[in-house]
Amino acid sequence: MTSDVVRMSELARTGERNPTSGSDADYHCITCSDEGCPLTVVALDEERGLALCEDAAGNRSSVEIALVGVLTPGAVLLVHAGTALTVLEPA
């Protein structure tokens, strides 16, 4: 059985749509309906465990990074509910 996190990161990395959703909404968590979004790390605050990240449209947000380990600016993360779940592309 594939976990939701693994499936969401596969979808984000490949750009595929969720074949079971049947809707226009991509990358939605089946538990809370929030989206998993690819975001690029702009800056790090390692002391607080946060990263300033940016989406493709230039919108920035703080992301909790405890689950993904050591990062560098430029890395692309799969972010769900304000938490980085996995690194999609290292910097």
N, CA, C and O atoms as CSV, one atom per row, in Angstrom:
chain,resi,resn,atom,element,x,y,z
A,1,MET,N,N,0.843,-1.187,0.000
A,1,MET,CA,C,0.000,0.000,0.000
A,1,MET,C,C,0.883,1.242,0.000
A,1,MET,O,O,1.802,1.342,0.812
A,2,THR,N,N,0.623,2.179,-0.885
A,2,THR,CA,C,1.384,3.410,-0.996
A,2,THR,C,C,0.799,4.446,-0.051
A,2,THR,O,O,-0.412,4.661,-0.023
A,3,SER,N,N,1.669,5.087,0.724
A,3,SER,CA,C,1.186,6.098,1.655
A,3,SER,C,C,0.743,7.345,0.899
A,3,SER,O,O,1.139,7.566,-0.245
A,4,ASP,N,N,-0.093,8.164,1.560
A,4,ASP,CA,C,-0.550,9.418,0.961
A,4,ASP,C,C,0.623,10.334,0.665
A,4,ASP,O,O,0.648,10.990,-0.376
A,5,VAL,N,N,1.612,10.390,1.580
A,5,VAL,CA,C,2.762,11.266,1.391
A,5,VAL,C,C,3.547,10.849,0.160
A,5,VAL,O,O,3.915,11.697,-0.653
A,6,VAL,N,N,3.812,9.552,0.010
A,6,VAL,CA,C,4.554,9.070,-1.152
A,6,VAL,C,C,3.771,9.362,-2.423
A,6,VAL,O,O,4.355,9.840,-3.395
A,7,ARG,N,N,2.493,9.095,-2.450
A,7,ARG,CA,C,1.675,9.333,-3.636
A,7,ARG,C,C,1.616,10.813,-3.970
A,7,ARG,O,O,1.701,11.185,-5.141
A,8,MET,N,N,1.470,11.676,-2.946
A,8,MET,CA,C,1.422,13.113,-3.196
A,8,MET,C,C,2.741,13.593,-3.780
A,8,MET,O,O,2.744,14.421,-4.691
A,9,SER,N,N,3.873,13.084,-3.269
A,9,SER,CA,C,5.150,13.539,-3.804
A,9,SER,C,C,5.365,13.020,-5.221
A,9,SER,O,O,5.979,13.711,-6.035
A,10,GLU,N,N,4.880,11.831,-5.535
A,10,GLU,CA,C,4.966,11.327,-6.910
A,10,GLU,C,C,4.156,12.211,-7.847
A,10,GLU,O,O,4.615,12.544,-8.940
A,11,LEU,N,N,2.961,12.590,-7.429
A,11,LEU,CA,C,2.113,13.442,-8.259
A,11,LEU,C,C,2.743,14.807,-8.468
A,11,LEU,O,O,2.738,15.325,-9.585
A,12,ALA,N,N,3.287,15.399,-7.408
A,12,ALA,CA,C,3.896,16.719,-7.529
A,12,ALA,C,C,5.141,16.676,-8.406
A,12,ALA,O,O,5.369,17.585,-9.204
A,13,ARG,N,N,5.947,15.627,-8.265
A,13,ARG,CA,C,7.188,15.519,-9.033
A,13,ARG,C,C,6.900,15.308,-10.519
A,13,ARG,O,O,7.574,15.893,-11.366
A,14,THR,N,N,5.922,14.493,-10.840
A,14,THR,CA,C,5.655,14.152,-12.231
A,14,THR,C,C,4.601,15.036,-12.880
A,14,THR,O,O,4.461,15.036,-14.103
A,15,GLY,N,N,3.855,15.793,-12.072
A,15,GLY,CA,C,2.805,16.639,-12.608
A,15,GLY,C,C,1.553,15.875,-12.981
A,15,GLY,O,O,0.677,16.415,-13.657
A,16,GLU,N,N,1.453,14.630,-12.552
A,16,GLU,CA,C,0.267,13.828,-12.853
A,16,GLU,C,C,-0.920,14.273,-11.998
A,16,GLU,O,O,-0.747,14.881,-10.942
A,17,ARG,N,N,-2.090,13.968,-12.460
A,17,ARG,CA,C,-3.304,14.202,-11.685
A,17,ARG,C,C,-3.628,12.939,-10.915
A,17,ARG,O,O,-3.222,11.842,-11.298
A,18,ASN,N,N,-4.345,13.097,-9.852
A,18,ASN,CA,C,-4.764,11.956,-9.058
A,18,ASN,C,C,-5.855,11.221,-9.826
A,18,ASN,O,O,-6.951,11.758,-9.989
A,19,PRO,N,N,-5.582,10.001,-10.304
A,19,PRO,CA,C,-6.554,9.303,-11.144
A,19,PRO,C,C,-7.812,8.900,-10.398
A,19,PRO,O,O,-8.827,8.598,-11.026
A,20,THR,N,N,-7.772,8.889,-9.080
A,20,THR,CA,C,-8.959,8.473,-8.322
A,20,THR,C,C,-9.835,9.648,-7.932
A,20,THR,O,O,-10.950,9.450,-7.449
A,21,SER,N,N,-9.350,10.877,-8.131
A,21,SER,CA,C,-10.119,12.024,-7.645
A,21,SER,C,C,-11.285,12.371,-8.554
A,21,SER,O,O,-12.363,12.715,-8.071
A,22,GLY,N,N,-11.085,12.286,-9.862
A,22,GLY,CA,C,-12.149,12.623,-10.790
A,22,GLY,C,C,-12.535,14.085,-10.773
A,22,GLY,O,O,-13.573,14.450,-11.327
A,23,SER,N,N,-11.722,14.944,-10.147
A,23,SER,CA,C,-12.045,16.361,-10.086
A,23,SER,C,C,-10.883,17.178,-10.632
A,23,SER,O,O,-9.847,16.638,-11.018
A,24,ASP,N,N,-11.080,18.485,-10.654
A,24,ASP,CA,C,-10.042,19.378,-11.137
A,24,ASP,C,C,-8.984,19.673,-10.080
A,24,ASP,O,O,-7.973,20.303,-10.392
A,25,ALA,N,N,-9.185,19.239,-8.850
A,25,ALA,CA,C,-8.255,19.547,-7.766
A,25,ALA,C,C,-7.131,18.524,-7.719
A,25,ALA,O,O,-7.372,17.331,-7.535
A,26,ASP,N,N,-5.897,19.001,-7.887
A,26,ASP,CA,C,-4.719,18.133,-7.836
A,26,ASP,C,C,-4.146,18.099,-6.431
A,26,ASP,O,O,-4.308,19.047,-5.663
A,27,TYR,N,N,-3.478,17.007,-6.099
A,27,TYR,CA,C,-2.666,16.883,-4.898
A,27,TYR,C,C,-3.423,17.116,-3.587
A,27,TYR,O,O,-2.849,17.671,-2.650
A,28,HIS,N,N,-4.648,16.725,-3.496
A,28,HIS,CA,C,-5.394,16.907,-2.263
A,28,HIS,C,C,-5.201,15.717,-1.330
A,28,HIS,O,O,-5.225,14.559,-1.747
A,29,CYS,N,N,-5.009,16.043,-0.059
A,29,CYS,CA,C,-4.909,15.025,0.975
A,29,CYS,C,C,-6.289,14.395,1.170
A,29,CYS,O,O,-7.291,15.102,1.276
A,30,ILE,N,N,-6.334,13.072,1.215
A,30,ILE,CA,C,-7.618,12.421,1.392
A,30,ILE,C,C,-8.139,12.542,2.818
A,30,ILE,O,O,-9.314,12.279,3.075
A,31,THR,N,N,-7.271,12.939,3.749
A,31,THR,CA,C,-7.683,13.087,5.141
A,31,THR,C,C,-8.298,14.446,5.414
A,31,THR,O,O,-9.376,14.533,6.002
A,32,CYS,N,N,-7.615,15.524,4.988
A,32,CYS,CA,C,-8.087,16.862,5.348
A,32,CYS,C,C,-8.457,17.735,4.151
A,32,CYS,O,O,-8.924,18.859,4.339
A,33,SER,N,N,-8.265,17.254,2.945
A,33,SER,CA,C,-8.568,17.964,1.697
A,33,SER,C,C,-7.651,19.151,1.429
A,33,SER,O,O,-7.892,19.909,0.490
A,34,ASP,N,N,-6.618,19.327,2.225
A,34,ASP,CA,C,-5.648,20.378,1.956
A,34,ASP,C,C,-4.766,19.922,0.795
A,34,ASP,O,O,-4.687,18.727,0.510
A,35,GLU,N,N,-4.109,20.856,0.133
A,35,GLU,CA,C,-3.263,20.527,-1.007
A,35,GLU,C,C,-1.813,20.337,-0.604
A,35,GLU,O,O,-1.324,20.991,0.318
A,36,GLY,N,N,-1.127,19.441,-1.296
A,36,GLY,CA,C,0.315,19.341,-1.215
A,36,GLY,C,C,0.871,20.168,-2.361
A,36,GLY,O,O,0.560,19.902,-3.522
A,37,CYS,N,N,1.691,21.171,-2.052
A,37,CYS,CA,C,2.175,22.097,-3.071
A,37,CYS,C,C,3.694,22.077,-3.151
A,37,CYS,O,O,4.361,22.067,-2.116
A,38,PRO,N,N,4.253,22.071,-4.348
A,38,PRO,CA,C,5.701,22.213,-4.478
A,38,PRO,C,C,6.090,23.674,-4.231
A,38,PRO,O,O,5.562,24.578,-4.879
A,39,LEU,N,N,7.015,23.901,-3.293
A,39,LEU,CA,C,7.509,25.237,-2.971
A,39,LEU,C,C,9.034,25.222,-2.973
A,39,LEU,O,O,9.650,24.219,-2.615
A,40,THR,N,N,9.634,26.328,-3.375
A,40,THR,CA,C,11.087,26.456,-3.434
A,40,THR,C,C,11.592,27.202,-2.209
A,40,THR,O,O,11.045,28.241,-1.838
A,41,VAL,N,N,12.642,26.669,-1.577
A,41,VAL,CA,C,13.235,27.297,-0.394
A,41,VAL,C,C,13.978,28.561,-0.817
A,41,VAL,O,O,14.821,28.527,-1.714
A,42,VAL,N,N,13.654,29.681,-0.158
A,42,VAL,CA,C,14.301,30.959,-0.420
A,42,VAL,C,C,15.347,31.238,0.662
A,42,VAL,O,O,16.465,31.655,0.359
A,43,ALA,N,N,14.977,31.006,1.924
A,43,ALA,CA,C,15.872,31.261,3.055
A,43,ALA,C,C,15.530,30.298,4.174
A,43,ALA,O,O,14.420,29.770,4.248
A,44,LEU,N,N,16.519,30.075,5.054
A,44,LEU,CA,C,16.341,29.130,6.157
A,44,LEU,C,C,16.523,29.816,7.505
A,44,LEU,O,O,17.356,30.711,7.651
A,45,ASP,N,N,15.740,29.391,8.480
A,45,ASP,CA,C,15.919,29.761,9.881
A,45,ASP,C,C,16.044,28.437,10.627
A,45,ASP,O,O,15.086,27.952,11.230
A,46,GLU,N,N,17.244,27.864,10.576
A,46,GLU,CA,C,17.467,26.528,11.139
A,46,GLU,C,C,17.239,26.500,12.647
A,46,GLU,O,O,16.797,25.486,13.187
A,47,GLU,N,N,17.536,27.599,13.329
A,47,GLU,CA,C,17.339,27.660,14.777
A,47,GLU,C,C,15.877,27.438,15.148
A,47,GLU,O,O,15.584,26.774,16.143
A,48,ARG,N,N,14.967,27.983,14.363
A,48,ARG,CA,C,13.526,27.821,14.622
A,48,ARG,C,C,12.913,26.679,13.815
A,48,ARG,O,O,11.739,26.363,14.008
A,49,GLY,N,N,13.675,26.053,12.916
A,49,GLY,CA,C,13.158,24.947,12.114
A,49,GLY,C,C,12.172,25.380,11.051
A,49,GLY,O,O,11.199,24.683,10.764
A,50,LEU,N,N,12.437,26.551,10.465
A,50,LEU,CA,C,11.535,27.106,9.461
A,50,LEU,C,C,12.296,27.459,8.189
A,50,LEU,O,O,13.500,27.714,8.211
A,51,ALA,N,N,11.568,27.465,7.093
A,51,ALA,CA,C,12.110,27.934,5.818
A,51,ALA,C,C,11.129,28.920,5.218
A,51,ALA,O,O,9.916,28.723,5.297
A,52,LEU,N,N,11.644,29.974,4.621
A,52,LEU,CA,C,10.828,30.869,3.829
A,52,LEU,C,C,10.804,30.266,2.438
A,52,LEU,O,O,11.851,30.056,1.826
A,53,CYS,N,N,9.608,29.986,1.941
A,53,CYS,CA,C,9.463,29.316,0.645
A,53,CYS,C,C,8.608,30.153,-0.292
A,53,CYS,O,O,7.855,31.030,0.133
A,54,GLU,N,N,8.746,29.854,-1.590
A,54,GLU,CA,C,8.034,30.605,-2.619
A,54,GLU,C,C,7.398,29.636,-3.612
A,54,GLU,O,O,8.009,28.642,-4.005
A,55,ASP,N,N,6.157,29.942,-4.015
A,55,ASP,CA,C,5.514,29.112,-5.029
A,55,ASP,C,C,5.805,29.682,-6.415
A,55,ASP,O,O,6.502,30.689,-6.537
A,56,ALA,N,N,5.281,29.054,-7.444
A,56,ALA,CA,C,5.554,29.458,-8.827
A,56,ALA,C,C,5.042,30.861,-9.143
A,56,ALA,O,O,5.553,31.519,-10.049
A,57,ALA,N,N,4.041,31.317,-8.403
A,57,ALA,CA,C,3.483,32.650,-8.629
A,57,ALA,C,C,4.213,33.731,-7.839
A,57,ALA,O,O,3.894,34.913,-7.966
A,58,GLY,N,N,5.202,33.331,-7.013
A,58,GLY,CA,C,5.954,34.296,-6.227
A,58,GLY,C,C,5.410,34.545,-4.840
A,58,GLY,O,O,5.948,35.379,-4.111
A,59,ASN,N,N,4.356,33.841,-4.453
A,59,ASN,CA,C,3.804,33.975,-3.105
A,59,ASN,C,C,4.728,33.289,-2.114
A,59,ASN,O,O,5.186,32.173,-2.359
A,60,ARG,N,N,5.004,33.949,-0.997
A,60,ARG,CA,C,5.920,33.401,-0.002
A,60,ARG,C,C,5.189,33.013,1.271
A,60,ARG,O,O,4.191,33.626,1.649
A,61,SER,N,N,5.715,31.969,1.931
A,61,SER,CA,C,5.153,31.532,3.207
A,61,SER,C,C,6.227,30.823,4.019
A,61,SER,O,O,7.199,30.300,3.473
A,62,SER,N,N,6.030,30.816,5.343
A,62,SER,CA,C,6.927,30.084,6.241
A,62,SER,C,C,6.485,28.635,6.295
A,62,SER,O,O,5.292,28.334,6.336
A,63,VAL,N,N,7.472,27.733,6.295
A,63,VAL,CA,C,7.201,26.303,6.267
A,63,VAL,C,C,8.016,25.617,7.359
A,63,VAL,O,O,9.205,25.899,7.514
A,64,GLU,N,N,7.398,24.734,8.105
A,64,GLU,CA,C,8.078,23.943,9.130
A,64,GLU,C,C,8.867,22.841,8.428
A,64,GLU,O,O,8.311,22.140,7.583
A,65,ILE,N,N,10.161,22.670,8.762
A,65,ILE,CA,C,11.041,21.789,7.992
A,65,ILE,C,C,11.629,20.623,8.791
A,65,ILE,O,O,12.555,19.968,8.314
A,66,ALA,N,N,11.124,20.351,9.976
A,66,ALA,CA,C,11.714,19.309,10.833
A,66,ALA,C,C,11.705,17.924,10.197
A,66,ALA,O,O,12.581,17.116,10.506
A,67,LEU,N,N,10.761,17.624,9.331
A,67,LEU,CA,C,10.634,16.282,8.753
A,67,LEU,C,C,11.585,16.013,7.596
A,67,LEU,O,O,11.764,14.858,7.208
A,68,VAL,N,N,12.199,17.049,7.036
A,68,VAL,CA,C,12.981,16.844,5.811
A,68,VAL,C,C,14.491,16.924,5.982
A,68,VAL,O,O,15.218,16.681,5.018
A,69,GLY,N,N,14.984,17.248,7.150
A,69,GLY,CA,C,16.425,17.258,7.371
A,69,GLY,C,C,17.102,18.509,6.843
A,69,GLY,O,O,16.478,19.565,6.738
A,70,VAL,N,N,18.375,18.387,6.513
A,70,VAL,CA,C,19.200,19.520,6.090
A,70,VAL,C,C,18.791,19.994,4.696
A,70,VAL,O,O,18.639,19.197,3.770
A,71,LEU,N,N,18.618,21.310,4.570
A,71,LEU,CA,C,18.208,21.918,3.300
A,71,LEU,C,C,19.157,23.042,2.926
A,71,LEU,O,O,19.906,23.553,3.758
A,72,THR,N,N,19.107,23.410,1.666
A,72,THR,CA,C,19.793,24.604,1.181
A,72,THR,C,C,18.811,25.387,0.319
A,72,THR,O,O,17.904,24.802,-0.274
A,73,PRO,N,N,18.985,26.712,0.245
A,73,PRO,CA,C,18.108,27.502,-0.629
A,73,PRO,C,C,18.138,26.951,-2.065
A,73,PRO,O,O,19.183,26.555,-2.580
A,74,GLY,N,N,16.964,26.942,-2.682
A,74,GLY,CA,C,16.825,26.412,-4.029
A,74,GLY,C,C,16.194,25.030,-4.068
A,74,GLY,O,O,15.737,24.585,-5.121
A,75,ALA,N,N,16.164,24.345,-2.926
A,75,ALA,CA,C,15.520,23.031,-2.878
A,75,ALA,C,C,14.017,23.191,-3.080
A,75,ALA,O,O,13.433,24.188,-2.657
A,76,VAL,N,N,13.396,22.211,-3.723
A,76,VAL,CA,C,11.950,22.219,-3.924
A,76,VAL,C,C,11.351,21.190,-2.975
A,76,VAL,O,O,11.755,20.028,-2.960
A,77,LEU,N,N,10.373,21.640,-2.177
A,77,LEU,CA,C,9.739,20.804,-1.163
A,77,LEU,C,C,8.285,20.536,-1.517
A,77,LEU,O,O,7.640,21.348,-2.181
A,78,LEU,N,N,7.773,19.393,-1.072
A,78,LEU,CA,C,6.336,19.158,-1.113
A,78,LEU,C,C,5.813,19.597,0.245
A,78,LEU,O,O,6.167,19.019,1.273
A,79,VAL,N,N,4.964,20.628,0.244
A,79,VAL,CA,C,4.467,21.227,1.483
A,79,VAL,C,C,2.971,20.969,1.603
A,79,VAL,O,O,2.202,21.191,0.668
A,80,HIS,N,N,2.589,20.500,2.763
A,80,HIS,CA,C,1.182,20.205,3.055
A,80,HIS,C,C,0.864,20.782,4.420
A,80,HIS,O,O,1.531,20.456,5.402
A,81,ALA,N,N,-0.146,21.634,4.494
A,81,ALA,CA,C,-0.595,22.224,5.749
A,81,ALA,C,C,0.533,22.935,6.485
A,81,ALA,O,O,0.618,22.860,7.710
A,82,GLY,N,N,1.411,23.633,5.738
A,82,GLY,CA,C,2.492,24.393,6.334
A,82,GLY,C,C,3.689,23.587,6.792
A,82,GLY,O,O,4.578,24.119,7.457
A,83,THR,N,N,3.723,22.309,6.445
A,83,THR,CA,C,4.819,21.424,6.827
A,83,THR,C,C,5.429,20.781,5.597
A,83,THR,O,O,4.711,20.242,4.755
A,84,ALA,N,N,6.755,20.832,5.485
A,84,ALA,CA,C,7.446,20.174,4.387
A,84,ALA,C,C,7.441,18.671,4.649
A,84,ALA,O,O,7.882,18.218,5.705
A,85,LEU,N,N,6.941,17.902,3.686
A,85,LEU,CA,C,6.843,16.444,3.838
A,85,LEU,C,C,8.021,15.716,3.234
A,85,LEU,O,O,8.459,14.692,3.758
A,86,THR,N,N,8.542,16.243,2.124
A,86,THR,CA,C,9.656,15.598,1.447
A,86,THR,C,C,10.355,16.587,0.528
A,86,THR,O,O,9.786,17.619,0.171
A,87,VAL,N,N,11.570,16.279,0.153
A,87,VAL,CA,C,12.300,17.105,-0.810
A,87,VAL,C,C,12.039,16.509,-2.191
A,87,VAL,O,O,12.358,15.348,-2.447
A,88,LEU,N,N,11.455,17.317,-3.075
A,88,LEU,CA,C,11.190,16.869,-4.445
A,88,LEU,C,C,12.430,17.003,-5.316
A,88,LEU,O,O,12.720,16.134,-6.139
A,89,GLU,N,N,13.168,18.112,-5.125
A,89,GLU,CA,C,14.391,18.374,-5.890
A,89,GLU,C,C,15.399,19.047,-4.967
A,89,GLU,O,O,15.140,20.143,-4.469
A,90,PRO,N,N,16.547,18.409,-4.731
A,90,PRO,CA,C,17.570,19.093,-3.916
A,90,PRO,C,C,18.128,20.305,-4.660
A,90,PRO,O,O,18.046,20.386,-5.885
A,91,ALA,N,N,18.692,21.236,-3.909
A,91,ALA,CA,C,19.288,22.442,-4.525
A,91,ALA,C,C,20.585,22.097,-5.212
A,91,ALA,O,O,21.232,22.974,-5.786
